[in-house]
Amino acid sequence: MNKYDKEFSEAMRLKLRLNREARSKGSAASPPPSAPSAESVSAPTSVPNFRDEAIRATMARHPGLTYEEVQADMKAMGF
């Protein structure tokens, strides 16, 4: 597996893990049936910024990278 594929795989694994954690914490308090759908509601501030956490995890694995470089690379990869 090349470097790009490894980093993509790690970013997706992190994203899925954080998403599962956020959903498991939020599943106890389900919205009432009259609540607006998830598409029309913005994310609450208590939900972690998955992109930011993925960037910081990548920077921890690759100390020479800057936040802006990782952000630009993720944008180029479609994140």
C-alpha positions as CSV (number, residue, x, y, z in Angstrom):
1,M,0.0,0.0,0.0
2,N,1.5,3.4,-0.9
3,K,1.8,6.4,1.4
4,Y,-1.4,8.1,0.0
5,D,-3.5,4.9,0.5
6,K,-2.1,4.4,4.1
7,E,-2.9,8.0,5.1
8,F,-6.3,7.9,3.5
9,S,-7.1,4.6,5.3
10,E,-5.9,6.1,8.6
11,A,-8.0,9.2,8.1
12,M,-11.1,7.2,7.3
13,R,-10.6,4.9,10.2
14,L,-10.3,7.9,12.5
15,K,-13.3,9.5,11.0
16,L,-15.5,6.4,11.4
17,R,-14.3,5.8,15.0
18,L,-15.1,9.4,16.0
19,N,-18.4,9.3,14.2
20,R,-19.4,6.1,16.1
21,E,-18.3,7.6,19.4
22,A,-20.4,10.7,18.7
23,R,-23.4,8.7,17.7
24,S,-23.2,6.4,20.7
25,K,-23.1,9.4,23.0
26,G,-26.0,11.1,21.2
27,S,-28.2,8.0,20.8
28,A,-29.5,8.1,24.4
29,A,-31.3,11.4,23.7
30,S,-33.2,10.9,20.4
31,P,-35.0,13.9,19.0
32,P,-38.8,14.0,19.2
33,P,-40.7,13.0,16.0
34,S,-41.5,16.7,15.2
35,A,-37.9,17.7,15.3
36,P,-36.3,18.9,12.0
37,S,-34.4,16.3,10.0
38,A,-30.6,15.9,10.5
39,E,-29.9,17.5,7.1
40,S,-31.5,20.8,8.1
41,V,-29.8,21.0,11.6
42,S,-26.3,22.3,12.0
43,A,-23.9,20.2,14.1
44,P,-23.9,21.0,17.8
45,T,-20.8,22.6,19.2
46,S,-20.2,19.6,21.5
47,V,-19.6,17.3,18.5
48,P,-15.8,17.2,17.8
49,N,-14.5,18.7,14.6
50,F,-13.6,15.4,12.8
51,R,-11.5,17.2,10.1
52,D,-9.5,19.1,12.8
53,E,-8.8,15.8,14.7
54,A,-7.8,14.0,11.5
55,I,-5.4,16.9,10.7
56,R,-3.9,16.9,14.2
57,A,-3.5,13.0,14.1
58,T,-1.7,13.3,10.8
59,M,0.6,16.0,12.1
60,A,1.4,13.8,15.1
61,R,2.5,11.0,12.8
62,H,4.4,13.4,10.5
63,P,6.1,16.1,12.7
64,G,7.4,18.1,9.7
65,L,3.9,18.9,8.3
66,T,2.1,22.1,9.1
67,Y,-1.6,22.4,9.7
68,E,-2.1,24.3,6.4
69,E,-0.2,21.6,4.4
70,V,-2.4,18.8,5.8
71,Q,-5.5,20.8,5.3
72,A,-4.6,21.5,1.7
73,D,-3.8,17.9,1.1
74,M,-7.0,16.7,2.6
75,K,-8.9,19.2,0.4
76,A,-7.1,17.8,-2.6
77,M,-8.1,14.3,-1.6
78,G,-11.8,15.3,-1.3
79,F,-12.1,15.6,2.5
